[in-house]
Amino acid sequence: MPCAPEELKHVPLFELLDEEELAVLAAQVEIKHFAARQRIFKIGEPGNRAYIMLSGVVRVTTVDEDQQEVLIEEPGHGGFFGFASMLDQTPHQSNAMAMEESVCLELDRHDIAELLKRKPLAGLDMLTVLGRQFHASQKLIQLRANRNANVMIDKEATWGEKVADAVARFGGSWNFILSFLAVLVIYTGINIFLKRHMWDPYPFILLNLFLSMLAALQAPVIMMSQNRQDTKDRLRSELDFDVNRRAEAEIQALSRKLNLITDKIGDVEEMLREGRR
């Protein structure tokens, strides 16, 4: 549906436009209504349109190498998304979905070209918005590049998994061994010296029952902790592989540059020889 000029006055990008220019732009852009959980565009779709938030909530996400969804931004009122792909006429590199009923302005390259003809300074506002998105992307890359396997897994650990880790740490320590031996010695000593009043005479059947129950519970708890440790090791290996792959690419790039420099030096030496002749 067409856009009323009054709607554009509340968009920071267009606040410098006068009434006539707002009317011209309003006749070109359209207001789009999106229902909750409706996809606006997805990765790989043609980037013919860009959007400006008027109301609602939109999540712009991408997918990393681990096939995990990564939040890029949730644009506020007047915020852009899909703008770079629209200008460059390339497929979208992100997904955009309305998380609730949302209203956006839809515009294309022709709308922007007409705007810049009438109001060239509006281009600075667009560059400012794109600069903010660029800095947000840089920050996202830095955060993803500096992932810590232990922090990532501990953050997602459930209460039961944390308890399993604590039990495994204590069960594999000298504190547990010494305290357990002390309990056994005290238990058996009391039952031996009490004689007629003993509640668990030799061969300590009740103690054996408790020990069997303890072993039955302790084994799966330790296995749970071991599985989490295996997950950490696997994630560390994947991160190490990514680092090694990037290092290999950098080394190959340096090798190509060194070979190019060597060739250039050879060309210069050859020119000097020809000049001396």
C-alpha positions, 0 to 999 in steps of 0.5 A: 500500500502507498505511504503517507508523507507523514509516516516518513517524517518519523524516519531519521533518514528522511528528516531533512527532506522538505514537504515536496520531497517527502511527497515524491518519495512517499509516492514511490515507497510502499508500506508493508505489513508482516505477520508474526513469524513471517519471513521477510527475506532469506539468505540467497534471495535476490536483494531487490528490496530494502526495508526501514522499520516503522513498528514491531520487532524484526530479527536479522540473522545469519548462519555461521560455519557450525550451522548455528543461527547468529543474531546480527541485529534487531533494527529499531525505529528507522533502522535499515536491513537488507540495504547493502544487498539492495544497493549492490544488487546481490543476493541477501546474505542474511535472514530477516523475520518479523517476530511480531506484527511489524510495519516496514517501508519497502524501497528499491534502488530507483527510490534511493536514486530519486531521493539523492537527486532531490536531496544529496545530503541524505546520502550521508545519513545512509552512509552513517547507517551502513557504517553502524552496520559495518561496525556491528558486523566487525564486532560480531566477527571478533566475538565469533573468532574469540570463542572459548570452548569452555565458556561456551559449554559452561554457559549452556550447561544445565543444573544437572550437568554442573552437578555431574561435573562437581561430583566427578571432580570430587570423586576423582580427588584425594579428598574423596579417597581419604574421606571415604577410607576414614568413613569405612574405618570408622564404620567397621571399627564401631561395628566391631567394638560394639559387639552385641550392640552392633547393627551391621555385624561382619561381613557388613552386609548393610555397608556392602549395600550402601557401597553398591548403591553408591557405585551404581549412582556414581558411575553414570554421573561420572559418565555424564561428566565424561561426555561433557568433557568429550564435547569440550574436546571436540569443540576445541578440536574444531576451533583449532582446525579453524585456526589452522585453516586460517593460518594456512591460508595466511601462509599461502598468501604470504608465499604468493607475495614472496614469490611475486616479490622475487619475480619482480626483483628478478625483473629489476636485475634483468633490466639492470643487466640490460642497461649496463650492456 
